[in-house]
């Protein structure tokens, strides 16, 4: 089967079909857009049709492909975690502004980078670890603890931290 046939044989939104196909092929969406006549293997076709079926049953796209972009980073997600939402990026910006204002207002030690060494952050209900990990990137000297009631979610969060080179978050 060729890509064009798969695109025409589903009622899913076009962008979702392209994302699912690109995930199976291991290329970005632009490849799918440029190669509608590409002949797929039987295995690829079956996997894509399975993905389409799951999405048709309203399973979130991020759970199907197993990851989601957030704040410029690619986070693994599973049904054990919430999917990072775009508005949570606004939350991170507000937290960062608040913490930076505290650093500059004298409420935290004020000696250059060392002023952040005394910054402790606690995230409760970390899920994929997105908030804690992004804050650790913004404040690498901070000590961050991220908790969750789900051991499975903590495993995903730990894997995300490892993949993204974060060492200052304890899960």
C-alpha positions as CSV (number, residue, x, y, z in Angstrom):
1,X,0.0,0.0,0.0
2,X,1.2,3.5,-0.7
3,X,1.0,6.5,1.7
4,X,-1.7,8.3,-0.4
5,X,-4.0,5.3,0.0
6,X,-3.7,5.3,3.8
7,X,-4.3,9.0,3.9
8,X,-7.5,8.6,1.8
9,X,-8.8,5.6,3.7
10,X,-9.3,7.2,7.1
11,X,-11.6,9.9,8.5
12,X,-9.0,11.2,11.0
13,X,-7.8,14.7,10.5
14,X,-5.0,14.9,7.9
15,X,-2.4,16.2,10.3
16,X,-3.0,13.3,12.7
17,X,-2.6,10.8,9.9
18,X,0.6,12.4,8.8
19,X,2.0,12.4,12.3
20,X,1.1,8.7,12.8
21,X,2.6,7.7,9.5
22,X,5.8,9.7,10.1
23,X,6.2,8.1,13.5
24,X,6.0,4.6,11.9
25,X,8.4,5.6,9.1
26,X,10.9,7.4,11.4
27,X,10.8,10.6,9.4
28,X,9.2,14.0,10.0
29,X,5.9,15.1,8.5
30,X,7.6,16.9,5.6
31,X,8.8,13.5,4.3
32,X,5.3,12.1,4.4
33,X,4.0,15.2,2.5
34,X,6.7,14.8,-0.2
35,X,6.4,11.0,-0.6
36,X,2.7,10.2,-1.1
37,X,3.6,7.5,-3.6
38,X,6.0,5.7,-1.3
39,X,5.2,1.9,-1.1
40,X,5.0,0.8,2.5
41,X,5.9,-2.7,3.8
42,X,3.2,-4.9,5.1
43,X,4.5,-4.4,8.6
44,X,4.5,-0.6,8.3
45,X,0.9,-0.7,6.8
46,X,-0.4,-2.9,9.6
47,X,1.2,-0.7,12.3
48,X,-0.2,2.5,10.7
49,X,-3.6,1.0,10.5
50,X,-3.4,0.0,14.1
51,X,-2.4,3.5,15.1
52,X,-5.3,4.9,13.0
53,X,-7.7,2.5,14.8
54,X,-6.5,3.5,18.2
55,X,-6.8,7.2,17.3
56,X,-10.3,6.6,16.0
57,X,-11.2,5.3,19.4
58,X,-10.1,8.7,20.8
59,X,-6.8,7.5,22.4
60,X,-4.6,10.5,22.7
61,X,-2.1,10.9,19.9
62,X,0.8,11.3,22.4
63,X,0.0,8.0,24.0
64,X,-0.1,6.3,20.6
65,X,3.3,7.6,19.6
66,X,4.7,7.5,23.1
67,X,6.1,11.1,23.3
68,X,5.2,14.8,23.2
69,X,7.1,17.9,22.6
70,X,7.1,20.3,25.5
71,X,9.1,23.5,26.0
72,X,11.3,22.5,23.1
73,X,12.1,19.0,24.6
74,X,10.8,15.6,23.6
75,X,9.2,13.9,26.6
76,X,8.2,10.2,26.8
77,X,4.6,9.8,27.9
78,X,2.5,6.8,28.7
79,X,-1.1,6.3,30.1
80,X,0.6,6.4,33.5
81,X,1.5,10.1,33.0
82,X,-0.5,13.1,32.0
83,X,0.3,14.6,28.6
84,X,2.2,17.9,29.0
85,X,-0.1,20.7,27.9
86,X,0.9,23.9,26.1
87,X,-0.5,26.1,28.8
88,X,1.8,24.5,31.3
89,X,4.6,26.2,29.5
90,X,3.0,29.5,30.7
91,X,3.1,28.2,34.2
92,X,6.8,27.5,33.9
93,X,7.4,31.0,32.6
94,X,5.5,32.4,35.6
95,X,7.4,30.2,38.1
96,X,10.7,31.2,36.5
97,X,9.8,34.9,36.7
98,X,8.8,34.5,40.3
99,X,12.0,32.7,41.2
100,X,14.2,35.2,39.4
101,X,12.5,38.1,41.1
102,X,13.1,36.5,44.5
103,X,16.8,36.1,43.5
104,X,17.1,39.8,42.6
105,X,14.9,41.1,45.5
106,X,17.3,39.9,48.1
107,X,15.1,37.1,49.4
108,X,17.6,34.6,48.2
109,X,21.4,34.8,48.5
110,X,22.6,37.3,45.8
111,X,26.1,36.2,44.8
112,X,25.9,35.3,41.1
113,X,25.2,31.7,40.2
114,X,25.6,30.7,43.9
115,X,22.3,32.5,44.7
116,X,20.5,29.6,43.1
117,X,22.4,26.9,45.0
118,X,20.0,27.5,47.9
119,X,16.9,27.2,45.7
120,X,14.8,24.1,46.5
121,X,11.9,23.2,44.3
122,X,9.3,20.5,45.1
123,X,6.9,19.3,42.4
124,X,4.0,17.1,43.6
125,X,2.4,14.9,41.0
126,X,5.2,15.1,38.5
127,X,3.8,12.6,35.9
128,X,6.3,12.7,33.0
129,X,8.6,15.0,34.9
130,X,8.1,17.8,32.4
131,X,7.8,20.7,34.8
132,X,10.6,19.6,37.1
133,X,12.9,18.8,34.2
134,X,12.3,22.2,32.4
135,X,12.8,24.0,35.7
136,X,16.1,22.1,36.2
137,X,17.2,23.3,32.8
138,X,16.3,26.9,33.7
139,X,17.8,26.6,37.2
140,X,20.6,24.0,36.9
141,X,22.0,24.9,40.4
142,X,18.6,24.3,42.1
143,X,17.8,21.2,44.0
144,X,14.6,19.7,42.8
145,X,12.5,16.9,44.2
146,X,9.6,15.6,42.1
147,X,7.1,13.2,43.6
148,X,4.2,11.1,42.3
149,X,1.9,8.5,43.8
150,X,2.5,6.3,40.7
151,X,5.7,4.3,40.6
152,X,5.2,3.9,36.8
153,X,5.0,7.6,36.3
154,X,8.2,8.1,38.3
155,X,9.9,5.6,36.0
156,X,8.9,7.6,33.0
157,X,10.0,10.9,34.6
158,X,13.3,9.4,35.5
159,X,13.8,8.1,32.0
160,X,13.0,11.6,30.6
161,X,15.5,13.2,33.0
162,X,18.1,10.7,31.8
163,X,17.4,11.2,28.1
164,X,17.5,15.0,28.6
165,X,20.7,15.0,30.6
166,X,19.2,16.3,33.8
167,X,20.9,15.3,37.1
168,X,19.6,17.8,39.6
169,X,16.1,16.3,40.0
170,X,15.4,13.5,42.4
171,X,12.3,11.4,41.7
